[in-house]
Amino acid sequence: MDRQFRMLIDGALIAGVSTFDVINPATAESFAQCPKADEELIDRAVGAAKRAFPAWAATPIEQRAALVSAIADKLEARAGEFASLLTAEQGKPLNQAMYEVMGSVFTLRAFAAMRIEPTVLRHKGSNMVTEHRTPLGVVAAITPWNFPVILVMNKMGPALVAGNTMVIKPAPTTPLTTLLLGEICAEILPAGVVNVVCDQNDLGHLLTGHKDVAKVAFTGSTATGKKVMAAAAAGVKRVTLELGGNDAAIVLDDVDAKFAAQKIYGSAMANAGQICVATKRAYVPEAMYDDFCDEIAKLASAAVVDDGSKQGTTVGPIQNKTQFDRVNALLDDARTRGTVIAGGTPIDRPGYFIAPTIVRDLDDDAPLVREEQFGPVLPVLKYSDIDDVIARANDSEMGLGGTVWGKDLARATAVAKRIDSGTVWVNQYLAIDPNIPFRGAKQSGLGGELGQAGLLEYTQAHVINAVELADA
């Protein structure tokens, strides 16, 4: 790729102190150069955001929202460009990339339509108690490589509407779409309101520990999230952490096995399984276990695994070599513990390709069941007692999402209420809506994103408790 990418600092698109390769995961070869920041550029970005904050916070919310809507309009106008670049750097099929880009447009517009109104807590006689919401200041947004466009919007939309300024740091394996977003921000926003810096996973601590950063919004692994939280603790910074998941799907005994297999296959293999709320383990009644396994194995075997830029591809590559190696290690272990009925090995070709894999007959203590695989590999486990399977599904340090499948909606909903996760979908999957809050339980996160609650995460509650002055 001939074009040059630039970081955004204080309204200017600038080169870094050096560059690094961006790898196309479908070829395992470099296709672009990304500019790299250093400590001085990080300080410049935070300083620019700090200087821009007072004027941006004082800008009426209607004007801030209008500018966020303008970013959405520009993104929509360049959707094809963003989707092609997203497929090149992330690997997902082009139709899925376009879905992510257009979902990002919808997310920005949803936040632009939200408002923050004062809440009257008490009005008794002359005593008026009102809770106002004020912006926090500089927000550091650190985003992952699985959805590098929409997960920026989940943070940028509420942060800007609420009146904060930002420094955004994308994952080093998928930085280019965020740099492209920086070009749009440079056209539309006042200087310093949004800044974009890039690193090779070596400068994040400068943001999370920076004295002038008021909040850190992070999406990524639980292990890294713990480090972010520890760094932010020194300054008692506000944090939002959207971390890993090991989401369980529970199939009830009144569902057709073929139907359930189709739904769970889709919930497990979208984006090559690289979704925090993808189904990571499926629990199926013993009586339908064999039929379910046969059907989901057929679906996995029929997948078209290829470069996401090629028409007809349904499953793209693992995004990076580190994750590719990790998934392969889990596969190596699973082959010794269970029965692989589809896929099971890397594809012998350039790039980081693993065919959709189904493993049955595993014990609950297998690493593929206990850990988040974050790849196109699904363990299928059997159960015979509903109370037992709920306990097994809850036997995890994580609690991000999950699904329950059943014809009897009341029964399925009752089961969903007993799952220890921030979100449980009944008879649907990945039903994420920017107007509905999304939170993690246990070690899957802290705070929340999306919805009005997600908007309030970027504000400080400010209570005014007033009474009339009595006559002296």
PyMOL commands that set and color helices and strands:
alter all, ss='L'
color gray80, all
select helices_A, chain A and resi 39-58+61-77+79-90+94-112+150-162+176-188+204-208+222-233+257-273+286-301+321-337+367-370+386-394+409-417+451-456
alter helices_A, ss='H'
color red, helices_A
select strands_A, chain A and resi 7-9+12-14+18-24+29-36+119-124+127-135+138-142+165-169+194-196+215-219+238-242+248-251+281-285+339-342+357-360+377-383+398-399+402-405+425-426+438-439+441-442+445-446+448-449+459-466
alter strands_A, ss='S'
color yellow, strands_A
deselect
rebuild
show_as cartoon
